[in-house]
């Protein structure tokens, strides 16, 4: 039976394009993850990062992050349909089939492991694979639906990239790498809980026990402030132990002061725009803080 030209056109237009697959990777999140991983590589290197590690290690970590993001889309596809923030995702709209996303995620994960094993070593590959499982499986399928501390416990997977970058260069887990891990780990709760406050009604609607849903907004604001104070102490560790110098310290003090101001304002007031403002600043905060690590590192090499 011949296919009508109209049917052929409809079939062609309905095929998923590269934009749908790109959206599966959560590109903005992946870019931040890759950036923190590169910072880990830079700080682990006494000079320039070895080129094979920089190129293939970065690509491998990026592909692993993209794979974890795609798996997250797959596992959350039913919830995504019910939330305004996520209902336009490819699997929620039906522009991609689950089987297509699953193959895409599997190929990315396998390719990333091969790249990392060959360029960054077995330890980096295994830790990266553990991070993928931690985020895409343990956090998404279990923690997210069972405990309001989901983002704290699951934050270990999200805090791994700078550690992975460090291990890609040194093939070992060093104390300074754990400091980078600790900074991202303590940054995650105030970052995500700010968004959770702004989207608490959506999380309540789909039955996800985020902290503002289970313990209320006031308690969540208090926790954001406490974790922000803890984050400030963690960001000062690199300067105290000689891991970084004056450029990093100056940037950390300025950024910490701004983050603390927002956390205190959020704790004290009911201005509806503060949660999303705090969330957006937290992204700028982490990017700028880790950028200061790079600037400080190469400045110290030059002088």
C-alpha positions in Angstrom: 0.0 0.0 0.0 1.5 3.4 -1.0 2.0 6.1 1.6 0.4 9.4 0.7 2.7 12.4 0.5 0.8 14.0 3.3 1.4 11.0 5.6 5.1 11.1 4.7 5.3 14.7 5.6 3.6 14.2 8.9 5.9 11.3 9.7 8.9 13.3 8.9 7.8 16.2 11.0 7.0 14.0 14.0 10.5 12.4 14.1 12.5 13.7 17.0 15.3 16.1 16.1 18.5 17.0 17.8 16.8 19.6 19.9 14.7 17.0 21.7 17.8 14.9 22.4 19.7 17.9 23.5 16.9 18.9 26.0 17.2 15.4 27.5 20.7 16.2 28.5 19.7 19.2 30.6 22.4 21.3 28.9 22.6 24.1 31.4 23.0 21.7 34.3 25.5 19.6 32.4 27.5 22.7 31.5 27.8 23.7 35.2 28.8 20.1 36.1 31.5 20.0 33.4 32.8 23.4 34.5 33.3 22.3 38.1 34.9 19.1 36.8 37.4 21.2 34.8 38.2 23.2 37.9 39.0 20.0 39.7 41.4 19.1 36.8 43.0 22.5 36.9 43.6 22.5 40.7 45.0 18.9 40.5 47.6 19.9 37.9 50.9 21.6 38.9 50.9 23.3 35.5 48.6 22.9 32.5 46.1 20.0 32.5 47.3 17.2 30.4 45.6 17.6 27.0 44.2 14.0 26.7 42.7 14.3 30.1 41.3 17.7 29.5 39.7 16.8 26.2 38.6 13.2 26.7 38.1 13.3 30.4 35.9 16.4 30.1 33.9 14.8 27.2 33.5 11.6 29.2 32.2 13.4 32.3 29.9 15.5 30.1 28.5 12.4 28.4 27.9 10.7 31.8 26.1 13.8 33.1 24.0 13.9 29.9 23.2 10.2 30.4 22.1 10.7 34.0 19.9 13.6 32.9 18.2 11.5 30.2 17.6 8.7 32.7 16.1 11.3 35.1 13.7 12.4 32.2 12.7 8.8 31.7 12.0 8.0 35.3 10.2 11.3 36.0 8.2 11.4 32.8 4.8 10.9 34.5 5.5 13.5 37.1 6.8 15.9 34.5 3.4 15.9 32.7 1.8 17.3 35.8 4.2 20.1 36.7 4.3 23.5 34.9 8.1 23.7 35.1 8.6 20.3 33.3 5.5 19.6 31.2 7.2 20.7 28.0 10.0 18.2 28.3 10.3 15.8 25.3 9.0 12.7 27.1 6.2 14.6 28.8 5.0 16.0 25.4 5.5 12.8 23.5 8.0 14.3 21.1 10.3 11.5 22.1 9.4 7.9 23.0 10.7 6.3 26.2 12.6 3.7 24.2 14.4 6.3 22.1 15.5 8.1 25.3 16.6 4.9 26.9 18.8 3.9 24.0 20.2 7.5 23.9 21.0 7.4 27.6 22.5 3.9 27.4 24.8 4.8 24.5 26.0 8.0 26.2 26.7 6.1 29.4 28.6 3.3 27.7 30.6 5.7 25.6 31.5 7.9 28.6 32.8 4.9 30.6 35.0 3.8 27.7 36.4 7.3 27.2 37.1 7.8 30.9 38.6 4.4 31.4 41.0 5.1 28.6 41.9 8.7 29.3 41.3 9.3 33.0 41.7 5.9 34.6 39.6 3.2 36.1 39.0 5.0 39.4 37.5 8.1 37.6 35.4 5.9 35.4 34.0 3.9 38.3 33.3 7.0 40.5 31.6 8.6 37.5 29.4 5.5 37.0 28.6 5.5 40.7 27.5 9.2 40.4 25.2 8.3 37.4 23.6 5.6 39.4 23.4 7.8 42.5 21.5 10.5 40.7 19.5 8.7 38.1 18.5 5.7 40.2 19.0 6.1 43.9 17.9 9.8 44.1 15.3 9.9 41.3 13.5 6.6 42.0 13.9 6.3 45.8 15.1 9.3 47.8 13.1 11.9 45.9 9.9 10.1 46.8 10.6 8.9 50.3 12.3 11.6 52.4 12.4 15.4 52.6 16.1 15.1 53.0 16.3 13.7 49.5 18.4 16.6 48.1 20.8 16.4 51.0 21.5 12.7 50.7 21.3 12.7 47.0 23.5 15.7 46.8 26.6 13.5 47.0 26.1 12.6 43.4 25.7 16.2 42.3 28.8 17.2 44.3 31.0 14.6 42.6 32.2 16.4 39.4 35.1 18.5 40.8 36.3 15.3 42.6 36.0 13.4 39.3 38.0 16.1 37.6 40.7 15.8 40.2 40.8 12.1 40.1 41.1 12.2 36.3 44.4 13.9 36.7 45.9 12.3 39.8 44.1 8.9 39.8 43.6 9.3 43.5 41.2 10.8 46.0 43.1 13.6 47.8 42.0 15.7 50.7 41.9 18.9 48.6 39.6 17.2 46.2 37.2 16.4 49.0 37.2 20.1 49.9 35.8 20.8 46.5 33.3 18.1 46.9 32.3 19.5 50.3 31.7 23.0 48.9 29.3 21.7 46.2 27.6 19.4 48.7 26.8 22.2 51.2 25.8 24.5 48.3 23.2 22.1 47.0 20.5 22.4 49.8 20.2 26.2 49.8 20.3 26.1 46.0 17.6 23.5 45.5 15.4 24.3 48.5 15.0 27.9 47.3 13.5 26.5 44.1 11.4 24.1 46.1 9.9 26.9 48.0 9.0 28.7 44.8 7.5 25.4 43.3 6.1 23.9 46.5 2.5 23.7 45.2 3.6 21.7 42.2 5.7 19.3 44.3 2.7 18.9 46.7 0.4 18.2 43.7 2.5 15.3 42.5 3.2 14.0 46.0 7.0 14.6 46.2 8.0 15.2 49.8 10.3 18.2 49.3 11.1 20.0 52.5 8.7 23.0 52.1 5.9 20.5 51.5 6.5 18.3 54.5 7.9 20.8 57.0 6.6 24.1 55.8 8.2 27.2 54.2 9.3 28.8 57.5 11.3 25.7 58.5 12.8 25.4 55.0 13.9 29.1 55.2 15.7 28.3 58.5 17.5 25.3 56.9 18.5 27.4 53.9 20.1 29.9 56.3 21.9 27.2 58.3 23.3 25.5 55.2 24.4 28.9 53.8 26.4 29.6 57.0 27.9 26.1 56.7 28.7 26.7 53.1 30.5 29.9 54.0 32.8 28.0 56.4 33.5 25.4 53.7 34.4 28.0 51.1 37.0 29.5 53.5 38.8 26.1 54.0 40.8 26.4 50.7 42.4 29.7 51.9 43.0 28.4 55.4 44.9 25.2 54.3 46.8 27.0 51.5 44.9 25.4 48.7 44.1 28.8 47.2 45.3 32.4 47.6 44.1 36.0 47.8 42.1 36.1 44.5 40.0 33.2 45.5 39.6 34.4 49.1 38.4 37.9 48.0 35.9 36.4 45.6 34.6 34.0 48.2 34.1 36.7 50.8 32.1 38.9 48.3 30.0 36.0 47.1 29.4 34.6 50.6 28.3 38.0 51.8 25.7 38.3 49.0 24.5 34.7 49.5 24.2 35.3 53.3 22.3 38.5 52.7 19.8 36.7 50.5 19.4 33.8 52.9 18.8 36.2 55.9 16.3 38.2 53.8 14.6 35.0 52.8 14.5 33.8 56.4 13.0 37.1 57.7 10.6 38.1 55.0 7.7 37.0 52.9 8.7 38.7 49.6 7.5 36.3 47.0 10.4 36.9 44.6 13.1 36.0 47.1 13.1 32.2 46.7 13.6 32.4 42.9 16.2 35.2 43.3 18.1 33.1 45.7 18.0 30.1 43.4 19.2 32.1 40.4 22.0 33.8 42.4 23.1 30.4 43.8 24.0 29.3 40.2 26.0 32.5 39.6 27.6 32.0 43.0 28.9 28.6 42.2 30.1 29.5 38.7 31.9 32.6 39.9 33.4 30.9 43.0 34.9 28.1 40.9 36.0 30.6 38.2 38.0 32.3 41.0 39.7 29.0 41.8 41.0 28.9 38.2 42.1 32.6 38.2 43.8 32.1 41.6 45.5 28.9 40.5 47.1 30.4 37.4 48.0 33.7 39.1 49.9 31.8 41.7 51.7 29.8 39.0 52.8 33.0 37.3 54.0 34.8 40.4 
